[in-house]
Structures are given as structure tokens and as C-alpha cells.
Amino acid sequence: MMIDQVGQARQQPPQKWNRYGRLSTSIVVVPYTICAELGIGYGSCQRILTEQLNMHRIAAKFVPRVLTHDQKDSRVAICQELKETVINDPTLRLNVISGDESIVCAYDPETNLRNGRVLGLQNPKKHVCKKSKLKTMLICFFEQEGIVHREFCQPGMTVNADFYCNVLRRLYENAQRKRPQKWVNQNHITHHDNAPAHRSFKFPQFLAKNNMTVIPHPPYSPDLAHCDFFLLPKLKLRMTGRRFDIIEEIQEETQWVLDIIPKRDFQGCFQAWQKRWDRCIRAKGEYCEGDGGI
């Protein structure tokens, strides 16, 4: 039982432990999402992920503690390829548009607990995050100049390959309007992680048909994804302790947070991205400690 395995004060139904026990170390997970799904506390979730599933935190997500040799080789190979590309074309960084999806909840106890520790509180209150319907899915793309495109999914919408392809169409419409100089020469390059919607068999066909270029991204690498090490942590930190009554309030606050991020921070993000290639190569594909921020 979960109470015996992680020392919880309250017992959980065994099928809930089995549900995540089967996941093992083959996925990237976000703790507060699991808390919401299972109705357990953040501390209990942390212990299960680290002690039972042998995972640890990189950037905004939990990942396998031990990468396979193939995964490490893939990380190193892609970082080396990107470095060589930049040597041949120093303007590469200026043309990258990076994006991802993220759930934004009406209240984020994970961030609240973390900030209590940052503020020096000896025993920050542990909140139990129960499943709530009050949340929204944000999809956001940005580059060195700032946000290029953002939208919120309709409640109940699933981000599948067809939906994501339509998002990219809207992204490039906005890019053409906001960054016409890049559109004229077809210099824009998209970067995103390896979510299932990004790896569908339909996706390469869509890219070829629309003459779009995507930078490769190694699996299990949130430390190399702009949104995971920069944008989403910034967003969630600003939402600390805030409670919202309706989805529209969540979306309004989210857009305000994105709007006030200064241009220099976006530029610093892409500079840090290049530095992370070197760190990954030096570490021979291993995760680097301290990759929770720029």
C-alpha cells in the first residue's frame, strides 16, 4: 500500500499507486498534474517519484534518473549538430521560434510550497491539491524578440496531431504579421519537445507540405527546451498563491504575465540555450544539476 511505501499519513486506494507504478521511468511528468489526478499531497507525490520511481527534477519536469546510453548519445549528437550549425550560420538563434503546451491551474500548491522554502520558512504549509475542473491549457510560442503566438485550448480539447498542425498554421500567420522580415526569406525555424502530438506520422507530412523546418530535440530533455527551463517556470512563479474563480481570470492573468516579460529575458533564454549544449556535451549526455533555471 502507498502508506507503507512512502510513509503517508493517509491511505490511498492501491489501484492509484499501480496506475503510476506502471509508468516506471519511461515518461516525463509534472508533479502538480499527478497531485490533481490522484488527490494526494505534493510531498507524497515527490517521495513516490524520487524514492519509488527513481526519478528526479530537471527544469520544470521530472525525468528518468538514469538515461540509457542511446538517450545520452542522442542528446550529445543533437547538441553537437546545433553547435556546428551555429558556427556555419551565427544567425540561427535569431530565427528560432520555440513553443510548448502547459496546463495552468486556478491554484498551484507546488509553486506555493517551493516559494515557502525559498522565503526561508522552516515548515512551509503542505497543501493537498485535489482534482479541479478549473484549469486551462496554454499553447505559447516565442523567440528572441518576445511572444509570437499564444492561445488557449477550449475546455475538454485534446492536443492531438490534427489540432497541433492547426496551431502551427495560426502560429505562422502571426509570425508573418509580426515578423515579416523572417517570413519573406523563410528563415523561421520551429523548436518544440517530443510530445506525442509533435511526433505523429502526420506531422512530417504537414511540415513538408507547408515548407516548415523544425529543429530536432532529444527525448527526455526539458533542460534543453526553452519553455521548460525558462518560460513555464517564470509563468508559474508569477501565479504563486493566486486563486481564480473562472477560467477567463486564469487566462487574463496568464496573458498579463507573458506580456510583462522583458525582451532581455527572452534574449538571455536563447543565449542560455546555447550554453546548455556545451554543458550537455561536456557531461556526455547526462543531466546537469542546477538546470532548473537559466
Contacts in CASP RR format, 6 or more apart in sequence:
PFRMAT RR
TARGET T0000
AUTHOR 0000-0000-0000
METHOD contacts of the structure
MODEL  1
MMIDQVGQARQQPPQKWNRYGRLSTSIVVVPYTICAELGIGYGSCQRILT
EQLNMHRIAAKFVPRVLTHDQKDSRVAICQELKETVINDPTLRLNVISGD
ESIVCAYDPETNLRNGRVLGLQNPKKHVCKKSKLKTMLICFFEQEGIVHR
EFCQPGMTVNADFYCNVLRRLYENAQRKRPQKWVNQNHITHHDNAPAHRS
FKFPQFLAKNNMTVIPHPPYSPDLAHCDFFLLPKLKLRMTGRRFDIIEEI
QEETQWVLDIIPKRDFQGCFQAWQKRWDRCIRAKGEYCEGDGGI
1 11 0 8 1.000
1 12 0 8 1.000
1 14 0 8 1.000
1 17 0 8 1.000
2 8 0 8 1.000
2 11 0 8 1.000
2 12 0 8 1.000
2 14 0 8 1.000
2 16 0 8 1.000
2 17 0 8 1.000
2 44 0 8 1.000
2 48 0 8 1.000
3 9 0 8 1.000
3 10 0 8 1.000
3 11 0 8 1.000
3 12 0 8 1.000
5 17 0 8 1.000
5 48 0 8 1.000
5 52 0 8 1.000
6 44 0 8 1.000
6 47 0 8 1.000
6 48 0 8 1.000
6 51 0 8 1.000
6 52 0 8 1.000
7 44 0 8 1.000
7 47 0 8 1.000
8 40 0 8 1.000
8 44 0 8 1.000
12 38 0 8 1.000
12 40 0 8 1.000
16 38 0 8 1.000
16 40 0 8 1.000
17 48 0 8 1.000
19 38 0 8 1.000
20 34 0 8 1.000
20 38 0 8 1.000
20 48 0 8 1.000
20 53 0 8 1.000
21 52 0 8 1.000
21 53 0 8 1.000
23 29 0 8 1.000
23 53 0 8 1.000
24 53 0 8 1.000
25 53 0 8 1.000
25 54 0 8 1.000
25 55 0 8 1.000
25 64 0 8 1.000
25 65 0 8 1.000
25 66 0 8 1.000
26 64 0 8 1.000
28 61 0 8 1.000
28 62 0 8 1.000
28 63 0 8 1.000
28 220 0 8 1.000
28 222 0 8 1.000
29 49 0 8 1.000
29 55 0 8 1.000
29 61 0 8 1.000
29 62 0 8 1.000
30 60 0 8 1.000
30 61 0 8 1.000
30 62 0 8 1.000
30 103 0 8 1.000
31 42 0 8 1.000
31 45 0 8 1.000
31 46 0 8 1.000
31 49 0 8 1.000
31 62 0 8 1.000
31 110 0 8 1.000
32 42 0 8 1.000
32 105 0 8 1.000
32 108 0 8 1.000
32 109 0 8 1.000
32 110 0 8 1.000
32 111 0 8 1.000
32 129 0 8 1.000
33 103 0 8 1.000
34 40 0 8 1.000
34 45 0 8 1.000
34 49 0 8 1.000
35 41 0 8 1.000
35 42 0 8 1.000
35 45 0 8 1.000
35 109 0 8 1.000
35 110 0 8 1.000
35 128 0 8 1.000
35 129 0 8 1.000
36 105 0 8 1.000
36 129 0 8 1.000
36 130 0 8 1.000
36 131 0 8 1.000
36 132 0 8 1.000
36 135 0 8 1.000
37 131 0 8 1.000
38 45 0 8 1.000
39 128 0 8 1.000
39 129 0 8 1.000
39 130 0 8 1.000
39 131 0 8 1.000
40 128 0 8 1.000
40 129 0 8 1.000
41 109 0 8 1.000
41 126 0 8 1.000
41 127 0 8 1.000
41 128 0 8 1.000
41 129 0 8 1.000
42 109 0 8 1.000
42 110 0 8 1.000
42 113 0 8 1.000
42 126 0 8 1.000
42 127 0 8 1.000
42 129 0 8 1.000
43 113 0 8 1.000
43 126 0 8 1.000
49 55 0 8 1.000
49 62 0 8 1.000
50 56 0 8 1.000
54 64 0 8 1.000
54 65 0 8 1.000
54 66 0 8 1.000
55 62 0 8 1.000
55 63 0 8 1.000
55 64 0 8 1.000
55 65 0 8 1.000
56 62 0 8 1.000
56 63 0 8 1.000
56 65 0 8 1.000
56 287 0 8 1.000
57 63 0 8 1.000
57 292 0 8 1.000
58 222 0 8 1.000
58 223 0 8 1.000
58 287 0 8 1.000
58 291 0 8 1.000
58 292 0 8 1.000
59 222 0 8 1.000
59 223 0 8 1.000
59 225 0 8 1.000
59 228 0 8 1.000
59 229 0 8 1.000
59 233 0 8 1.000
59 291 0 8 1.000
59 292 0 8 1.000
59 293 0 8 1.000
60 222 0 8 1.000
60 228 0 8 1.000
60 229 0 8 1.000
60 232 0 8 1.000
60 233 0 8 1.000
60 236 0 8 1.000
60 292 0 8 1.000
61 222 0 8 1.000
61 228 0 8 1.000
63 220 0 8 1.000
63 222 0 8 1.000
63 287 0 8 1.000
64 220 0 8 1.000
67 75 0 8 1.000
67 220 0 8 1.000
67 285 0 8 1.000
67 286 0 8 1.000
67 287 0 8 1.000
71 218 0 8 1.000
71 219 0 8 1.000
71 220 0 8 1.000
72 284 0 8 1.000
72 285 0 8 1.000
72 286 0 8 1.000
73 285 0 8 1.000
74 218 0 8 1.000
74 219 0 8 1.000
75 218 0 8 1.000
75 221 0 8 1.000
75 224 0 8 1.000
75 280 0 8 1.000
75 285 0 8 1.000
76 280 0 8 1.000
76 281 0 8 1.000
76 284 0 8 1.000
76 285 0 8 1.000
77 218 0 8 1.000
78 216 0 8 1.000
78 217 0 8 1.000
78 218 0 8 1.000
78 224 0 8 1.000
79 218 0 8 1.000
79 224 0 8 1.000
79 276 0 8 1.000
79 277 0 8 1.000
79 278 0 8 1.000
79 280 0 8 1.000
79 281 0 8 1.000
79 285 0 8 1.000
80 277 0 8 1.000
80 281 0 8 1.000
81 216 0 8 1.000
82 92 0 8 1.000
82 215 0 8 1.000
82 274 0 8 1.000
82 277 0 8 1.000
83 274 0 8 1.000
83 277 0 8 1.000
83 278 0 8 1.000
83 281 0 8 1.000
85 92 0 8 1.000
86 92 0 8 1.000
86 93 0 8 1.000
86 274 0 8 1.000
91 187 0 8 1.000
92 189 0 8 1.000
93 144 0 8 1.000
93 270 0 8 1.000
93 271 0 8 1.000
93 273 0 8 1.000
93 274 0 8 1.000
94 143 0 8 1.000
94 144 0 8 1.000
95 143 0 8 1.000
95 182 0 8 1.000
95 187 0 8 1.000
95 188 0 8 1.000
95 189 0 8 1.000
96 143 0 8 1.000
96 144 0 8 1.000
96 189 0 8 1.000
96 190 0 8 1.000
96 191 0 8 1.000
96 215 0 8 1.000
96 270 0 8 1.000
97 141 0 8 1.000
97 142 0 8 1.000
97 143 0 8 1.000
97 148 0 8 1.000
97 171 0 8 1.000
97 175 0 8 1.000
97 188 0 8 1.000
97 189 0 8 1.000
97 190 0 8 1.000
97 191 0 8 1.000
98 141 0 8 1.000
98 142 0 8 1.000
98 143 0 8 1.000
98 190 0 8 1.000
98 191 0 8 1.000
98 192 0 8 1.000
98 225 0 8 1.000
98 226 0 8 1.000
98 227 0 8 1.000
99 139 0 8 1.000
99 140 0 8 1.000
99 141 0 8 1.000
99 142 0 8 1.000
99 190 0 8 1.000
99 191 0 8 1.000
99 192 0 8 1.000
99 226 0 8 1.000
99 227 0 8 1.000
99 231 0 8 1.000
100 139 0 8 1.000
100 140 0 8 1.000
100 192 0 8 1.000
100 193 0 8 1.000
100 195 0 8 1.000
100 225 0 8 1.000
100 226 0 8 1.000
100 227 0 8 1.000
100 228 0 8 1.000
100 231 0 8 1.000
100 232 0 8 1.000
101 137 0 8 1.000
101 138 0 8 1.000
101 139 0 8 1.000
101 153 0 8 1.000
101 159 0 8 1.000
101 195 0 8 1.000
102 137 0 8 1.000
102 138 0 8 1.000
102 140 0 8 1.000
102 227 0 8 1.000
102 232 0 8 1.000
102 235 0 8 1.000
103 135 0 8 1.000
103 136 0 8 1.000
103 137 0 8 1.000
103 138 0 8 1.000
104 135 0 8 1.000
104 136 0 8 1.000
104 137 0 8 1.000
104 138 0 8 1.000
104 235 0 8 1.000
104 239 0 8 1.000
104 250 0 8 1.000
104 251 0 8 1.000
104 254 0 8 1.000
105 132 0 8 1.000
105 134 0 8 1.000
105 135 0 8 1.000
105 250 0 8 1.000
106 132 0 8 1.000
106 134 0 8 1.000
106 135 0 8 1.000
106 243 0 8 1.000
106 244 0 8 1.000
106 245 0 8 1.000
106 250 0 8 1.000
107 129 0 8 1.000
107 132 0 8 1.000
107 241 0 8 1.000
107 242 0 8 1.000
107 243 0 8 1.000
107 244 0 8 1.000
108 236 0 8 1.000
108 239 0 8 1.000
108 240 0 8 1.000
108 241 0 8 1.000
108 242 0 8 1.000
109 127 0 8 1.000
109 128 0 8 1.000
109 129 0 8 1.000
110 129 0 8 1.000
110 236 0 8 1.000
111 236 0 8 1.000
111 237 0 8 1.000
111 239 0 8 1.000
111 240 0 8 1.000
111 241 0 8 1.000
112 124 0 8 1.000
112 127 0 8 1.000
112 240 0 8 1.000
112 241 0 8 1.000
113 124 0 8 1.000
113 125 0 8 1.000
113 126 0 8 1.000
113 127 0 8 1.000
115 124 0 8 1.000
115 237 0 8 1.000
115 240 0 8 1.000
116 124 0 8 1.000
117 124 0 8 1.000
134 244 0 8 1.000
134 245 0 8 1.000
134 246 0 8 1.000
134 247 0 8 1.000
134 250 0 8 1.000
135 247 0 8 1.000
135 250 0 8 1.000
136 152 0 8 1.000
136 153 0 8 1.000
136 155 0 8 1.000
136 247 0 8 1.000
136 250 0 8 1.000
136 251 0 8 1.000
136 254 0 8 1.000
137 152 0 8 1.000
137 153 0 8 1.000
137 157 0 8 1.000
137 159 0 8 1.000
138 150 0 8 1.000
138 151 0 8 1.000
138 152 0 8 1.000
138 235 0 8 1.000
138 251 0 8 1.000
138 254 0 8 1.000
139 149 0 8 1.000
139 150 0 8 1.000
139 151 0 8 1.000
139 152 0 8 1.000
139 153 0 8 1.000
139 159 0 8 1.000
139 167 0 8 1.000
140 147 0 8 1.000
140 149 0 8 1.000
140 150 0 8 1.000
140 227 0 8 1.000
140 231 0 8 1.000
140 258 0 8 1.000
141 147 0 8 1.000
141 148 0 8 1.000
141 149 0 8 1.000
141 150 0 8 1.000
141 171 0 8 1.000
141 190 0 8 1.000
142 148 0 8 1.000
142 226 0 8 1.000
142 231 0 8 1.000
142 266 0 8 1.000
143 179 0 8 1.000
143 266 0 8 1.000
143 270 0 8 1.000
144 263 0 8 1.000
144 266 0 8 1.000
144 267 0 8 1.000
144 270 0 8 1.000
145 179 0 8 1.000
145 263 0 8 1.000
145 266 0 8 1.000
146 261 0 8 1.000
146 263 0 8 1.000
146 266 0 8 1.000
147 258 0 8 1.000
147 259 0 8 1.000
147 261 0 8 1.000
148 171 0 8 1.000
148 174 0 8 1.000
148 175 0 8 1.000
148 178 0 8 1.000
148 179 0 8 1.000
149 170 0 8 1.000
149 171 0 8 1.000
149 174 0 8 1.000
149 175 0 8 1.000
150 255 0 8 1.000
150 258 0 8 1.000
151 167 0 8 1.000
151 170 0 8 1.000
152 251 0 8 1.000
152 254 0 8 1.000
153 159 0 8 1.000
153 163 0 8 1.000
155 247 0 8 1.000
157 163 0 8 1.000
159 195 0 8 1.000
159 197 0 8 1.000
160 196 0 8 1.000
160 197 0 8 1.000
160 200 0 8 1.000
161 197 0 8 1.000
161 200 0 8 1.000
161 201 0 8 1.000
161 202 0 8 1.000
161 203 0 8 1.000
162 202 0 8 1.000
163 197 0 8 1.000
164 197 0 8 1.000
164 198 0 8 1.000
164 200 0 8 1.000
164 203 0 8 1.000
165 202 0 8 1.000
165 203 0 8 1.000
165 206 0 8 1.000
168 190 0 8 1.000
168 206 0 8 1.000
168 210 0 8 1.000
168 212 0 8 1.000
169 210 0 8 1.000
171 190 0 8 1.000
172 183 0 8 1.000
172 188 0 8 1.000
172 210 0 8 1.000
172 212 0 8 1.000
175 182 0 8 1.000
175 183 0 8 1.000
175 188 0 8 1.000
176 183 0 8 1.000
179 188 0 8 1.000
182 188 0 8 1.000
186 211 0 8 1.000
188 213 0 8 1.000
189 213 0 8 1.000
189 214 0 8 1.000
189 215 0 8 1.000
190 212 0 8 1.000
190 213 0 8 1.000
190 214 0 8 1.000
190 215 0 8 1.000
191 214 0 8 1.000
191 215 0 8 1.000
191 217 0 8 1.000
191 225 0 8 1.000
191 226 0 8 1.000
192 198 0 8 1.000
192 214 0 8 1.000
192 217 0 8 1.000
192 225 0 8 1.000
193 217 0 8 1.000
193 221 0 8 1.000
193 222 0 8 1.000
193 225 0 8 1.000
193 227 0 8 1.000
193 228 0 8 1.000
194 217 0 8 1.000
194 218 0 8 1.000
194 219 0 8 1.000
197 203 0 8 1.000
206 212 0 8 1.000
207 213 0 8 1.000
207 214 0 8 1.000
217 224 0 8 1.000
217 225 0 8 1.000
218 224 0 8 1.000
222 228 0 8 1.000
222 229 0 8 1.000
223 229 0 8 1.000
223 276 0 8 1.000
223 280 0 8 1.000
223 287 0 8 1.000
223 288 0 8 1.000
223 291 0 8 1.000
223 292 0 8 1.000
224 273 0 8 1.000
224 276 0 8 1.000
224 277 0 8 1.000
224 280 0 8 1.000
226 269 0 8 1.000
226 270 0 8 1.000
226 273 0 8 1.000
229 269 0 8 1.000
229 272 0 8 1.000
229 276 0 8 1.000
229 291 0 8 1.000
229 292 0 8 1.000
229 293 0 8 1.000
229 294 0 8 1.000
230 265 0 8 1.000
230 269 0 8 1.000
230 272 0 8 1.000
230 293 0 8 1.000
230 294 0 8 1.000
231 261 0 8 1.000
231 269 0 8 1.000
233 292 0 8 1.000
233 293 0 8 1.000
234 257 0 8 1.000
234 261 0 8 1.000
234 265 0 8 1.000
235 254 0 8 1.000
235 257 0 8 1.000
235 258 0 8 1.000
238 257 0 8 1.000
239 253 0 8 1.000
239 254 0 8 1.000
239 257 0 8 1.000
242 253 0 8 1.000
244 250 0 8 1.000
244 253 0 8 1.000
268 294 0 8 1.000
269 294 0 8 1.000
272 293 0 8 1.000
272 294 0 8 1.000
276 288 0 8 1.000
276 291 0 8 1.000
279 288 0 8 1.000
280 286 0 8 1.000
280 288 0 8 1.000
END
